[in-house]
Amino acid sequence: MSPDSSRPASESTASVTAVALALLLLTAAVPVAAGTGTDAAVAETDPRGVVAQADDAPENRTLVAMQPRIVELFPNPTAAENRGEYLVVRLPERGNWSLSDGYHEAAVPANASGVVALSMDPANTTPLLDDETAIAGSGGVGEPELRALDGYFPLAASGDRIELRRNGTAVAVVDYDRAPEGHRWRADWGEWRPRGYDARAVARTENATVRPFVLPDSPRMPIEPLRGADDRLFLAGYTLGSERVADLLVAAADRGVDVRVLLEGSPVGGFSAHSARLLDRIAAAGVEVRVLDRDPERFRFHHAKYAVADDRAVVLTENWKPSGTGGQTNRGWGVVTGEPGSSATDETTGSEPAADDLAALFREDAAASDARTWSSFRNDTEFHESGTANESYPTRFEPPAAATADVELLTTPGNAADRLVEHIDAADERVLAVVPRTGGADNRIVRALRRAADRGVDVHLLVSGAWYDRETNRALVDELDGEPIEVAVSQPRGRFGKVHAKGLVVDDTAVVGSLNWNEGAATENREVLLAIEDRSVADFYARAYAADWRGGGVHLPVGLLGGLAVAVAGAGAVARREVAFA
């Protein structure tokens, strides 16, 4: 059962147990489930639940491994005409196996068994396969065998329904929607992943020193760590358009710091000529600049916004440009970890784990095959002129003193969306969410907000009122009208230009990062978020949130932001808790 299920945890556990028991009784399983978005559906109902059961029960694991299964799909290679597309199946024994999509049918070679890769173009498929396919399909036993399909059987990149049949009867089915270019789907993943990408586990640092801030109020906060770097300075972003950030990178390189920059090569609207000029100067100073822009790309967009400066890390919702970190337009959230005096310093390395985790992520992404050098990228790219923000706004929220908190580094593709849903599903008191746009009422994070509101948690969702978001966000307000969740379109009223923050306050935890909630962001983009478990940090963001919700006015006491305005009425009765922002 996925974390965004509306069933309670006990029912979810019972469901998984029932699946395992059913597999013990059946010699063949024919479950079918439909995929949504870019996720495909796996044949064994819920692969993650079954795998979890099999890990603890050898007899279950053996039985599951005997079931016919569609193990992997690769419908959309980056080669012309999708040359080399393939699928992988698990066949417990030889037999009369075939494939069907309702329009085309193809026979599987009669003597095939075990984990078998099937393709109409084996010569171009061979370089696309890897040893992990065998592990995914057979529990680590044997190697995948590549066989030519007997017949014409194309895999549609726009979506399809594939049936694995035995003696003409479907025994395993996968439904999928759009297959992103260069991405594979595996039953054990339950999602599309780009070639060359490995999912990262949640990285946790205990007792980190953290300092939250908001923009445009505190434009000095995201750059102060850059100014003081002595050893390493890694800056990752979607775009870079800030003169002062460029100056700090050049100055750091001049004093011998290891300075590196990693950016997205195809931002919406094109790569700006202003950014290119800045990067020319940065690269000329000896800074290693790399751009994610080579096929096959692991991510649709490198949308992360963070920096590592020695043992300090900066995680942002904003881009490295005047409208973002410059404080000249956007309402944004940010946090600095590893302030002097941090108690989280690793005694072995002498540095802060949170900064080291981000540095490792940076090195991994910058060293991948889709990362190009600046000179290579520049020679092949057309640049576009763009405007520059030049507004000023009042300071309403000074950064508080540093706090000691446990933090989690979350990333996408991979763990971030699941973790956000888990936090929301565990909320007892309050959920305050701010994001420019959501992807609609059926977005999985919005569904989690609605579930929390339904069970009495005080839930507010604030979205952008920018001209390009306004109509869609007003429609969301109308659609959720009548539900217990509170939804509003922001009204800056001169305190900032527009909402660009992507943040959550869930009870005593705050989440800050680059993840929008639109379709594909959590599964196709590189995003970076930090979850901070500390009441004082959560309350700081909650105060700024309350002011943004009202569009100005007197600050509310922190106690009123805790979702406790309504007392519990009667023994055992639960009243809806409300945060009065108006």
Rosetta blueprint (number, residue, H / E / L):
1 M L
2 S L
3 P L
4 D L
5 S L
6 S L
7 R L
8 P L
9 A H
10 S H
11 E H
12 S H
13 T H
14 A H
15 S H
16 V H
17 T H
18 A H
19 V H
20 A H
21 L H
22 A H
23 L H
24 L H
25 L H
26 L L
27 T L
28 A L
29 A L
30 V L
31 P L
32 V L
33 A L
34 A L
35 G L
36 T L
37 G L
38 T L
39 D L
40 A L
41 A L
42 V L
43 A L
44 E L
45 T L
46 D L
47 P H
48 R H
49 G H
50 V H
51 V H
52 A H
53 Q H
54 A H
55 D H
56 D H
57 A L
58 P H
59 E H
60 N H
61 R H
62 T H
63 L H
64 V H
65 A H
66 M L
67 Q L
68 P L
69 R E
70 I E
71 V E
72 E E
73 L E
74 F E
75 P L
76 N L
77 P L
78 T L
79 A L
80 A H
81 E H
82 N H
83 R L
84 G L
85 E L
86 Y E
87 L E
88 V E
89 V E
90 R E
91 L E
92 P L
93 E L
94 R L
95 G L
96 N L
97 W E
98 S E
99 L E
100 S E
101 D L
102 G L
103 Y L
104 H L
105 E E
106 A E
107 A E
108 V L
109 P L
110 A L
111 N L
112 A L
113 S L
114 G E
115 V E
116 V E
117 A E
118 L E
119 S E
120 M L
121 D L
122 P H
123 A H
124 N H
125 T H
126 T H
127 P H
128 L H
129 L L
130 D L
131 D L
132 E H
133 T H
134 A H
135 I H
136 A H
137 G H
138 S H
139 G L
140 G L
141 V L
142 G L
143 E L
144 P L
145 E E
146 L E
147 R E
148 A E
149 L L
150 D E
151 G L
152 Y L
153 F L
154 P L
155 L L
156 A L
157 A L
158 S L
159 G L
160 D E
161 R E
162 I E
163 E E
164 L E
165 R E
166 R E
167 N L
168 G L
169 T E
170 A E
171 V E
172 A E
173 V E
174 V E
175 D E
176 Y E
177 D L
178 R L
179 A L
180 P L
181 E L
182 G L
183 H E
184 R E
185 W E
186 R E
187 A L
188 D L
189 W L
190 G L
191 E E
192 W E
193 R E
194 P E
195 R L
196 G L
197 Y L
198 D L
199 A L
200 R L
201 A L
202 V L
203 A E
204 R E
205 T E
206 E E
207 N E
208 A E
209 T E
210 V E
211 R E
212 P E
213 F E
214 V E
215 L E
216 P L
217 D L
218 S L
219 P L
220 R L
221 M L
222 P L
223 I L
224 E H
225 P H
226 L H
227 R H
228 G L
229 A L
230 D L
231 D L
232 R E
233 L E
234 F E
235 L E
236 A E
237 G L
238 Y L
239 T L
240 L E
241 G L
242 S L
243 E H
244 R H
245 V H
246 A H
247 D H
248 L H
249 L H
250 V H
251 A H
252 A H
253 A H
254 D H
255 R L
256 G L
257 V L
258 D E
259 V E
260 R E
261 V E
262 L E
263 L E
264 E E
265 G L
266 S L
267 P L
268 V L
269 G L
270 G L
271 F L
272 S E
273 A H
274 H H
275 S H
276 A H
277 R H
278 L H
279 L H
280 D H
281 R H
282 I H
283 A H
284 A H
285 A L
286 G L
287 V L
288 E E
289 V E
290 R E
291 V E
292 L E
293 D L
294 R L
295 D L
296 P L
297 E L
298 R L
299 F L
300 R L
301 F L
302 H E
303 H L
304 A L
305 K L
306 Y E
307 A E
308 V E
309 A E
310 D L
311 D L
312 R E
313 A E
314 V E
315 V E
316 L E
317 T L
318 E L
319 N L
320 W E
321 K L
322 P L
323 S L
324 G L
325 T L
326 G L
327 G L
328 Q L
329 T L
330 N E
331 R E
332 G E
333 W E
334 G E
335 V E
336 V E
337 T E
338 G L
339 E L
340 P L
341 G L
342 S L
343 S L
344 A L
345 T L
346 D L
347 E L
348 T L
349 T L
350 G L
351 S L
352 E L
353 P H
354 A H
355 A H
356 D H
357 D H
358 L H
359 A H
360 A H
361 L H
362 F H
363 R H
364 E H
365 D H
366 A H
367 A L
368 A L
369 S L
370 D L
371 A E
372 R E
373 T E
374 W H
375 S H
376 S H
377 F H
378 R H
379 N H
380 D L
381 T L
382 E L
383 F L
384 H E
385 E L
386 S L
387 G L
388 T L
389 A L
390 N L
391 E L
392 S L
393 Y L
394 P L
395 T L
396 R L
397 F L
398 E L
399 P L
400 P L
401 A L
402 A L
403 A E
404 T E
405 A E
406 D E
407 V E
408 E E
409 L E
410 L E
411 T E
412 T E
413 P L
414 G L
415 N L
416 A H
417 A H
418 D H
419 R H
420 L H
421 V H
422 E H
423 H H
424 I H
425 D H
426 A L
427 A L
428 D L
429 E L
430 R E
431 V E
432 L E
433 A E
434 V E
435 V E
436 P L
437 R L
438 T L
439 G L
440 G L
441 A L
442 D L
443 N L
444 R H
445 I H
446 V H
447 R H
448 A H
449 L H
450 R H
451 R H
452 A H
453 A H
454 D H
455 R L
456 G L
457 V L
458 D E
459 V E
460 H E
461 L E
462 L E
463 V E
464 S L
465 G L
466 A L
467 W L
468 Y L
469 D L
470 R H
471 E H
472 T H
473 N H
474 R H
475 A H
476 L H
477 V H
478 D H
479 E H
480 L L
481 D L
482 G L
483 E L
484 P L
485 I L
486 E E
487 V E
488 A E
489 V E
490 S L
491 Q L
492 P L
493 R L
494 G L
495 R L
496 F L
497 G L
498 K E
499 V E
500 H L
501 A L
502 K L
503 G E
504 L E
505 V E
506 V E
507 D L
508 D L
509 T E
510 A E
511 V E
512 V E
513 G E
514 S L
515 L L
516 N L
517 W L
518 N L
519 E L
520 G L
521 A H
522 A H
523 T H
524 E H
525 N L
526 R E
527 E E
528 V E
529 L E
530 L E
531 A E
532 I E
533 E E
534 D L
535 R H
536 S H
537 V H
538 A H
539 D H
540 F H
541 Y H
542 A H
543 R H
544 A H
545 Y H
546 A H
547 A H
548 D H
549 W H
550 R H
551 G L
552 G L
553 G L
554 V L
555 H L
556 L L
557 P L
558 V H
559 G H
560 L H
561 L H
562 G H
563 G L
564 L L
565 A L
566 V L
567 A L
568 V L
569 A L
570 G L
571 A L
572 G L
573 A L
574 V L
575 A L
576 R L
577 R L
578 E L
579 V L
580 A L
581 F L
582 A L
